[in-house]
Amino acid sequence: MNADQPMLAELPDRGRYVVLEHRTGGWNGRDDHWDVMLEAADCLLTWESPPFPTAPSVWGVRLLAPHRSVYLEYEGPISGNRGCVQRLDRGHFRVLARQAERISLEWDGPVFAGRWDWILAAGQWSIAREA
């Protein structure tokens, strides 16, 4: 069993999500990216993503350490001169299907509503957006 699999099991059947644009200012050699966060019991499961493609697609994302739930509401500078975040979308999700290395969610937010699949294959995460 992959160490990342329990994360999918920890995701509740319903919860909140947020997508933040993270402008790093070059902090720690990191490029600007989007943070995709899903509410779990006491944290936000978080992935670093390039901006979402406009058409249905599959793209690679990087799992980050869980983040504090404050980011469901927070916008602004990040401590330690790590840049700033601006909210792009937020809403609620519900789980449509669970498999060992895949979870399908439906988002109800104003910008990115629809079906989203989180996929773990060969230790690499990706997100698939359906039409």
trRosetta pair geometry for C-beta under 8 A, 3 or more apart (Angstrom, degrees):
i j d omega theta_ij theta_ji phi_ij phi_ji
1 5 5.4 -96 -178 40 94 146
2 5 4.8 115 67 -26 84 100
2 101 7.2 62 29 -103 135 109
2 120 6.4 -163 84 145 156 134
2 123 6.5 -171 -135 -91 129 66
3 6 7.4 -43 -179 17 43 101
4 7 5.5 -38 -174 16 62 121
4 8 7.7 61 140 -17 75 93
4 63 6.3 -137 -124 -57 128 170
4 120 5.5 -175 100 -131 127 150
4 123 7.5 128 8 -138 131 55
4 125 7.4 -128 172 -67 158 105
5 8 6.0 -51 -164 28 48 109
5 9 6.9 40 145 -13 72 105
5 100 6.4 -22 -141 177 125 74
5 101 6.4 -63 -105 -90 97 70
5 120 6.8 -150 -82 75 66 156
6 9 5.2 -58 -152 41 47 114
6 10 6.2 51 150 -27 74 103
7 10 5.6 -54 -149 31 33 113
7 11 7.2 46 152 -35 61 93
7 40 7.9 -84 -159 -84 72 149
7 45 5.8 122 -174 -128 111 132
7 63 7.7 166 16 -140 175 135
8 11 6.0 -40 -162 8 37 115
8 98 6.8 145 154 -147 108 99
8 100 8.0 107 76 169 147 27
8 101 7.4 173 -9 -128 161 27
8 102 7.8 72 -139 64 154 9
8 103 4.9 -178 -153 -35 107 126
8 118 7.0 -172 -105 94 104 124
8 120 7.3 -121 -41 -2 131 129
9 98 7.7 90 -99 -168 57 138
10 40 5.1 23 134 -149 107 129
10 41 6.7 -85 -178 -7 100 103
10 45 7.4 143 86 -62 114 129
11 15 7.2 -118 -169 14 77 140
11 38 6.1 -7 -125 133 114 134
11 40 5.9 -80 -100 -99 50 90
11 45 6.6 -57 -84 5 97 150
11 95 6.8 129 118 -75 112 124
11 103 6.3 83 54 -178 149 169
12 15 5.0 112 61 -47 110 113
12 39 7.4 -33 32 105 113 87
12 40 6.9 150 -11 -136 86 47
12 41 7.2 123 -46 -66 109 64
12 95 7.8 -153 117 -19 41 120
13 94 6.5 9 155 -155 70 74
13 95 4.9 -96 -141 28 54 114
14 92 6.7 4 -173 179 92 109
14 93 7.0 177 -148 90 49 56
14 94 4.9 -12 -101 -104 82 79
14 95 7.4 -110 -60 3 46 79
15 38 6.5 85 91 178 131 77
15 39 3.7 -154 170 72 122 106
15 40 7.3 -7 -124 -73 169 27
15 92 7.0 177 100 -152 26 72
15 93 5.9 -9 64 55 71 92
16 39 4.5 60 52 -17 74 138
16 72 5.6 49 113 -136 138 129
16 90 6.9 11 -180 -176 103 95
16 91 7.2 -172 -148 107 71 26
16 92 5.6 -53 -101 -102 57 60
16 93 7.3 122 -144 11 9 82
17 36 7.4 -8 -172 -175 110 75
17 37 6.4 158 -157 87 62 59
17 38 5.2 -19 -104 -103 93 62
17 39 6.8 -120 -70 -5 46 84
17 90 6.7 -173 93 -145 56 56
17 91 6.3 -7 55 63 89 65
17 92 7.2 125 13 -137 82 13
17 93 5.0 62 -24 -27 120 116
17 105 7.9 100 -51 152 146 151
17 107 6.1 -66 47 -118 143 110
17 109 7.2 -94 74 -38 103 128
18 37 5.0 -5 58 59 85 109
18 44 7.5 -36 37 -141 104 143
18 71 6.3 -166 72 131 145 84
18 72 5.3 -180 -29 -127 136 50
18 87 6.2 -65 -166 -131 108 102
18 89 7.2 172 -153 92 47 55
18 90 4.3 -6 -107 -103 78 97
19 34 5.8 -2 -175 -179 94 119
19 35 7.2 164 -156 81 45 52
19 36 5.5 -7 -109 -106 81 68
19 37 7.5 -176 -81 22 35 75
19 52 7.8 -27 -154 -25 152 124
19 87 7.4 101 77 -161 55 61
19 88 4.6 -57 103 65 101 106
19 89 4.6 24 38 50 112 91
19 90 7.3 -155 21 -68 65 55
19 111 7.7 -108 49 78 132 130
19 112 6.5 65 -8 6 149 148
20 34 6.7 153 79 -160 44 64
20 35 4.5 -7 58 54 100 101
20 37 7.1 25 1 -3 104 117
20 71 6.6 -73 -35 -179 148 110
20 75 7.7 -172 -131 -104 107 76
20 85 4.2 0 176 -170 129 116
20 86 6.7 142 -161 67 75 32
20 87 5.7 -46 -103 -97 73 50
20 88 6.6 167 -112 6 18 88
21 32 7.3 10 178 179 87 106
21 34 5.7 -40 -100 -102 52 74
21 85 6.7 152 75 -155 49 59
21 86 4.8 -14 54 60 103 90
21 87 7.9 -141 14 -62 78 3
21 88 5.5 96 -31 -46 92 113
22 32 6.5 178 93 -155 61 62
22 33 5.6 -8 59 67 104 70
22 34 6.8 146 11 -121 85 19
22 35 5.1 70 -32 -23 124 105
22 48 7.8 -69 41 -125 140 91
22 78 7.9 16 -144 -25 97 145
22 83 6.0 83 175 104 77 140
22 84 7.8 179 -148 90 51 33
22 85 5.2 -20 -98 -98 68 87
23 32 5.0 -9 -118 -117 54 112
23 83 5.0 -169 97 -172 55 115
23 84 5.5 -3 58 57 100 78
23 85 7.6 -179 20 -85 70 34
23 86 7.5 30 -6 2 106 102
24 27 4.5 -123 177 32 91 92
24 28 7.5 -88 -176 43 128 83
24 30 4.7 -135 -146 90 170 98
24 31 6.7 127 30 131 134 12
24 32 5.7 -153 11 -82 86 53
24 33 7.5 31 -28 13 115 83
24 82 6.7 -50 -141 174 73 62
24 83 4.1 -90 -124 -56 27 147
25 81 7.5 -88 77 170 140 79
25 83 4.8 -179 8 -97 92 81
25 84 7.9 66 -27 3 112 79
26 29 7.0 2 -177 -100 70 24
26 30 7.4 149 -160 57 25 52
27 30 6.0 -19 79 41 71 101
27 81 6.4 169 -104 122 119 75
27 82 4.8 142 159 -137 171 50
27 83 5.4 -119 0 -32 130 95
28 82 7.5 1 -3 -125 113 86
30 33 7.4 -69 164 -2 105 117
32 83 7.8 165 -104 -149 76 151
33 48 4.9 29 130 -170 151 95
33 49 6.3 144 176 66 101 36
33 50 6.4 -73 -135 -92 85 38
34 48 7.5 137 75 -161 48 49
34 49 4.7 -36 71 71 99 93
34 50 7.1 35 18 135 99 12
34 51 5.9 111 -26 -93 124 47
34 52 7.1 -33 35 -28 165 79
34 88 6.9 -38 -132 12 116 147
35 46 5.8 -15 -170 -161 100 108
35 47 7.5 151 -156 76 52 41
35 48 6.3 -30 -100 -100 64 58
35 49 7.5 154 -98 22 15 85
35 64 7.4 -42 -132 23 98 150
35 67 7.4 47 176 -26 137 158
35 71 7.5 -58 112 172 140 146
35 85 6.9 -37 26 -125 128 127
36 46 7.0 147 76 -153 49 53
36 47 4.8 -17 59 61 102 93
36 48 7.9 -179 17 -86 82 10
36 49 5.2 40 -15 -5 116 131
36 61 6.9 -42 32 -147 130 149
36 127 7.2 24 65 -66 174 155
37 44 4.0 5 -171 171 114 127
37 45 6.9 149 -155 73 56 46
37 46 4.9 -11 -100 -99 82 81
37 47 8.0 -171 -73 24 43 62
37 67 6.1 -62 -118 50 128 128
37 71 6.0 124 -25 104 176 124
37 72 7.3 -132 106 -79 132 66
38 44 6.6 141 62 -163 33 70
38 45 4.7 -19 61 58 94 101
38 46 7.9 -167 23 -70 65 41
38 93 6.6 -37 -133 29 100 151
38 105 7.7 -127 -116 -85 134 165
39 44 6.0 -38 -94 -106 47 73
39 45 8.0 -66 14 17 4 81
39 69 6.9 55 -125 -123 93 99
39 72 6.8 27 -78 -83 111 129
40 43 5.5 -5 60 65 105 73
40 44 7.0 160 16 -111 83 19
40 45 5.2 82 -29 -29 120 97
40 66 7.2 -70 39 -131 130 127
42 69 7.3 -94 -179 -34 40 122
43 66 3.8 34 149 166 144 129
43 67 6.5 138 -177 65 90 36
43 68 6.8 -65 -132 -104 74 28
43 69 6.5 -130 -128 -49 25 81
44 66 6.2 147 66 -167 47 76
44 67 4.4 -30 63 66 109 90
44 68 7.1 4 11 81 104 17
44 69 5.9 145 -38 -94 95 50
44 71 5.9 -85 12 60 160 116
44 72 7.0 -179 -80 -53 131 85
45 66 6.0 -42 -94 -109 43 87
46 63 7.7 109 88 -162 57 53
46 64 4.5 -46 103 65 105 109
46 65 7.2 4 54 80 118 39
46 66 6.3 138 8 -129 98 33
46 67 4.7 66 -42 -7 145 109
47 61 4.2 38 165 151 126 129
47 62 6.4 148 -163 71 74 38
47 63 5.7 -42 -104 -97 80 45
47 64 6.4 168 -108 8 23 87
47 118 7.9 -177 -31 -128 153 115
47 125 6.2 -127 -126 122 130 151
47 127 7.4 149 103 -46 157 119
48 61 6.3 165 76 -170 47 78
48 62 4.5 -13 54 59 103 98
48 64 5.6 91 -28 -43 93 116
49 52 7.0 21 139 -67 133 70
49 59 7.1 91 -156 102 96 118
49 61 4.5 -27 -89 -114 84 106
49 62 7.9 -170 -67 24 45 67
49 127 6.7 -11 -113 13 133 138
50 59 6.4 -94 47 160 107 144
52 59 7.8 -176 -131 33 51 141
52 112 6.8 91 30 -112 173 127
52 129 6.7 81 -165 -46 113 153
53 56 8.0 -11 98 99 116 7
53 57 4.0 22 60 25 147 153
53 59 6.4 149 -15 -35 111 133
53 129 7.1 -168 62 40 93 135
56 128 8.0 26 -176 176 83 76
56 129 5.4 -147 -134 102 56 81
56 130 5.7 11 -131 -156 120 23
56 131 4.5 -57 -51 -60 138 72
57 128 7.4 -146 106 -143 37 56
57 129 5.8 17 47 46 64 101
58 119 7.6 -11 -148 29 116 140
58 126 5.5 37 177 157 93 130
58 127 7.2 -178 -146 89 56 40
58 128 4.4 -16 -99 -100 89 83
58 129 7.7 -170 -77 19 44 64
59 126 6.2 175 89 -154 26 91
59 127 6.2 -14 59 56 76 83
60 124 6.4 -41 -134 172 107 114
60 125 7.0 106 -160 86 63 60
60 126 5.2 -53 -97 -98 46 86
61 125 4.9 -60 72 109 85 109
61 126 6.3 137 13 -119 82 30
61 127 5.4 46 -17 -14 131 102
62 125 6.8 151 -104 50 18 116
63 125 5.4 119 -42 -16 92 146
64 67 7.2 27 106 -43 119 99
67 71 5.3 -3 135 10 131 145
68 71 6.3 118 78 -10 69 92
69 72 5.7 -12 179 -6 69 114
70 73 6.6 -74 -175 49 51 91
70 74 5.1 39 142 -28 87 128
71 74 5.2 -63 -111 43 42 108
71 85 7.2 -9 -142 99 102 165
72 90 6.8 107 -167 -142 69 134
74 85 7.0 61 113 73 90 124
75 84 7.9 48 175 171 63 94
75 85 6.0 -122 -133 100 54 78
75 86 5.4 51 -151 -121 112 46
75 87 5.2 -85 -78 -11 116 92
76 84 5.9 -75 163 -150 28 103
76 85 7.1 -4 43 54 31 72
77 83 7.6 -166 -144 122 61 28
77 84 4.7 -50 -95 -96 47 96
78 82 4.2 -61 99 71 120 101
78 83 5.6 16 31 68 116 61
78 84 6.2 -173 -6 -98 81 35
78 85 6.4 71 -52 -14 109 97
79 82 6.9 20 78 15 41 107
87 90 6.0 -27 -168 -29 126 111
88 111 6.4 -109 148 79 79 167
88 112 8.0 52 121 -23 103 119
89 109 4.5 92 175 145 106 149
89 110 6.7 -156 -135 58 91 71
89 111 3.8 -118 -91 47 120 121
89 112 4.9 121 110 10 174 103
90 109 5.9 165 91 -117 20 126
91 107 5.7 99 77 -178 125 87
91 108 4.8 -156 164 76 131 67
91 109 2.8 -148 -13 -72 132 76
91 110 7.0 165 -66 -6 123 60
91 112 8.0 -160 20 62 128 81
91 113 7.3 -3 52 -86 174 79
92 107 7.5 158 84 -149 39 54
92 108 5.2 -1 59 38 84 116
92 109 7.7 159 23 -56 45 72
93 105 4.6 -9 -169 -174 122 122
93 106 6.5 150 -154 74 66 45
93 107 5.3 -31 -95 -93 84 65
93 108 7.5 -170 -84 4 35 80
93 116 7.9 -63 -127 46 123 119
94 105 6.9 148 72 -155 33 72
94 106 5.4 -13 57 54 85 97
95 98 6.2 7 178 -51 131 97
95 103 6.4 -57 -134 -174 103 104
95 104 7.2 99 -165 77 61 58
95 105 6.0 -46 -102 -100 47 71
96 104 4.3 -60 65 107 107 105
96 105 6.4 175 3 -106 92 15
96 106 5.5 90 -50 -26 113 97
96 115 6.8 -19 -1 -129 157 103
97 102 7.7 1 108 115 100 97
97 103 7.2 -178 91 -152 58 45
97 104 4.3 29 45 35 90 118
98 102 7.8 161 -160 91 36 60
98 103 5.3 -1 -113 -113 68 85
98 104 7.8 -131 -63 26 37 72
99 102 4.4 14 56 55 112 92
99 103 7.3 -157 33 -72 64 47
101 119 6.8 49 136 -163 86 58
101 120 4.3 -115 -164 67 93 90
101 121 6.5 110 144 -73 138 58
102 117 6.1 -5 -168 -174 101 105
102 118 6.9 165 -150 84 49 56
102 119 5.1 1 -107 -108 90 70
102 120 7.2 -149 -66 25 52 70
103 117 7.2 166 83 -151 40 59
103 118 5.1 0 54 52 89 102
104 115 6.4 -8 -173 -167 100 102
104 116 7.4 157 -156 83 54 43
104 117 4.9 -23 -101 -99 74 83
105 115 7.2 153 83 -153 45 53
105 116 4.9 -20 65 65 95 92
105 117 7.5 171 20 -85 70 34
105 118 7.3 38 -3 -9 111 98
106 114 7.1 -101 -146 150 69 20
106 115 5.6 -32 -98 -94 71 64
106 116 7.7 158 -95 20 23 76
107 112 5.7 2 99 107 150 87
107 113 5.5 -144 101 -124 84 39
107 114 6.3 -2 52 46 91 45
107 115 8.0 -180 15 -85 76 16
107 116 6.0 37 -15 -3 111 121
108 113 5.7 22 -145 -122 25 100
109 112 5.5 21 71 52 119 73
109 113 5.7 -159 61 -66 54 72
110 113 7.1 8 -108 -35 7 107
112 116 7.8 34 152 -60 112 128
114 129 7.0 61 101 -164 129 88
114 130 6.5 -155 159 69 112 81
114 131 8.0 -118 -161 131 140 18
115 129 7.6 137 89 -157 64 48
115 130 4.2 -5 76 41 113 124
116 127 6.2 -18 -170 -168 99 104
116 128 7.3 150 -162 77 49 53
116 129 6.0 -17 -108 -102 73 66
116 130 7.6 -141 -75 11 30 84
117 127 6.9 148 78 -160 53 52
117 128 4.2 -8 57 55 108 103
117 130 7.3 74 -12 -33 103 101
118 125 6.9 -23 -170 -160 88 101
118 126 7.9 158 -156 84 45 42
118 127 6.0 -23 -101 -103 59 74
119 125 7.1 138 78 -158 53 51
119 126 4.9 -20 64 64 104 87
119 127 7.4 172 18 -90 84 23
119 128 6.2 47 -14 -12 124 107
120 123 7.4 4 -177 -116 90 13
120 124 7.3 161 -152 77 54 34
120 125 5.7 -24 -97 -96 72 67
121 124 6.1 -30 71 61 67 84
121 126 7.2 -19 24 15 104 110
